[in-house]
Amino acid sequence: MKAARALLEALKREGVDVVFGYPGGSVIPLYDAMYDFDIRHILTRHEQGAIHAADGYARASGKVGVCIATSGPGATNLITGIANAYLDSVPLVAITGQVRSAMIGTDAFQEADVTGITLPVVKHSYLVHTAEEIPQVIHEAFYIARTGRPGPVVVDVPVDLQLAEIEYDAERATVIDLPGYRPTLKGHPKQVRAAAKALAEAERPLIYAGGGVVSAGAHQELFELAEYTHVPVTTTLTGIGCFPGTHHLSLGMLGMHGTKYANYAINNCDLIFAVGVRFDDRVTGNLETFAPSAKVVHVDIDPAEISKNVAVAVPIVGDAKRVLTDLLVQIKKLDLSPDRHLSWMRQVEDWKESHPLRIRTDEGGEIMPEFVVRTIWEVTDGKAVVCTEVGQNQMWAAQLYHARGPRQFISSGGLGTMGFGFPAAIGAQVARPDALVIDVAGDGSIQMNIQELSTAVGNRLPVKICILNNGCLGMVRQWQDLFWNKRYSSTIFEHQPDFVKLAEAYGADGYRVEKCEDVEPVLREAFATPNTAIIDFRVKCEANVFPMVPAGGSVDDMLGGEE
Amino acid sequence: MKHTLSVLVENKPGVLTRIAGLFARRNFNIDSLAVGETEDPRYSRMTITVDGQAQPIEQVTKQLHKLVNVLKINDLDPATTLQRELVLMKVAADSSSRAEVMQLAGIFRAKVIDVSPQSVVVEVTGDTGKVEALTRVLQPFGIIELVRTGKIAISRGKQPT
């Protein structure tokens, strides 16, 4: 068969039923093979849309996301999406066409050194040299993308090789021979016992959980651990949903825009039980003053994350699910007195009561953005899949959308990619056709990939875009407000499209909400239809997200958020 | 302290780029790097010298280990390792100084492998200390050019490197 066909057979064998992509000269053979092949292709309107959609699909489903782009500009348009997946450890396989083998290195039409350009932002990459190796490379790519710490893998396939006749021997092609790649899954038993002991003995323990819990599918084990040990849980942005946000032990998100009580807890605890996290600077702020009295237990599948930023007393390299399972066995052997950290729990409760998140409904008749997010949460009962753009909208969503379960809150954490949310929501909707999928957006971010409205409408994907429209680039404006003397340099839009008419032009529903009392009814109306929709919430321009720990600051420097 | 890392990698296109790129983007510095095929043509061995003061050596090795093509990394103990580099030096030497340069080279068991009316080329093999000593001695004559391979290293005894 043609190698292009063999490539698709390999995808099929990996369980792929949908790919996101955009054709071009160097992938015509692949698209030709797809023409009568049983894999659904979602044609986006931009390659960036395709890769973010594959990313959203992967995060919502737990499967490997796949996207396809042509050589040169098609492939370079994927770069942001690859970097985004790399920083948030999302399993992706990006297949790119390349110019004919003989033309590589000649600055041929639409040639770009894709493996070179993507090198710093991939888990691994391949430039295919022979047609015969294509199936095996695809299987390896999937194996690498989804195992260990997940991440994006690029497979660059010259167009002439796609046309070659090869055999697809599935038995042979699926043999994985990667002597240099052997992720550690099982935590060291001695360390697991040490971690159990530390948790049992701590006077002021705190669980700090992140995206690793989601990708390992360890949320149930985490839940059991928290309940059994009665230890409060704070999560990172990518960890939202790995522990129910409404649980009495939940402290919500920590870090720069985390809750005050989560930040007070981490800075006053004597034990951080960190699992699937990387002590990112948006979490720790100034490392010198971060959690000064805490002993750290760190569970992560990536050994390089352990002791990278913070000294770790009990390092455990392993898969979060396996480690937590083993840990539960160990901790149940120990004698845990239920009131062993009673005064700590009282303190945490006290912080929760005295420093709640501020939710204002309106100010001077203008809708406050946090009220919109709060209402979205109430209307959906925390059951929707919420994607976010990046900036203030993202932080309000993270603070106030208490997702019930994992893979329900999808946001660009590490890279902070504006324009991610909407295409990611498209991918999430493809993965979960029956779920209500919402993109919490800003008027800035949404315009970065708004062309994908066509993809959503064309594929009958009823994503609901809720724009918190403040007429400005809110987060940068907030920094300018707080730290740059209100010099709003290039953050106030001088012009904006009419988002309602824009939705209608694409065949989507458009709503505009200007009064607080309309927020809930319009949400209900929009959520009830099977249509793609934009809801343009006109919110107060100068609303700021609080609390806020200034970049590089300490919990003591935390600003705002008081009633 | 200088660390000598012996890194066994798959002998495939692009592997050197991956390693060099990793050092660059993680803000690590390479002091020297030598690479060549091993006794098994499927693998290459890289000998990389890095400054342990300037960067946490543990992070360097952990990050290197994450590269799919890296099989083994050994932070070599100088006490049980043989280290060598090859240096070629073009030294200014005319009829009045040539004999002295050649005599000094001889003391270091360096070889003179080219002679011209104005210069000689000296070849020396050894550890960093020896190379530096010879360089210091020949400096006053005028070193016109110096080319070095970077250090390679192998463990003593039967133990693999």
Boltz contact constraints between the chains, C-beta under 6 A:
constraints:
  - contact:
      token1: [A, 119]
      token2: [B, 21]
      max_distance: 6.0
  - contact:
      token1: [A, 120]
      token2: [B, 25]
      max_distance: 6.0
  - contact:
      token1: [A, 124]
      token2: [B, 68]
      max_distance: 6.0
  - contact:
      token1: [A, 179]
      token2: [B, 71]
      max_distance: 6.0
  - contact:
      token1: [A, 180]
      token2: [B, 68]
      max_distance: 6.0
  - contact:
      token1: [A, 180]
      token2: [B, 69]
      max_distance: 6.0
  - contact:
      token1: [A, 180]
      token2: [B, 70]
      max_distance: 6.0
  - contact:
      token1: [A, 180]
      token2: [B, 71]
      max_distance: 6.0
  - contact:
      token1: [A, 181]
      token2: [B, 68]
      max_distance: 6.0
  - contact:
      token1: [A, 303]
      token2: [B, 62]
      max_distance: 6.0
  - contact:
      token1: [A, 304]
      token2: [B, 62]
      max_distance: 6.0
  - contact:
      token1: [A, 304]
      token2: [B, 63]
      max_distance: 6.0
  - contact:
      token1: [A, 304]
      token2: [B, 66]
      max_distance: 6.0
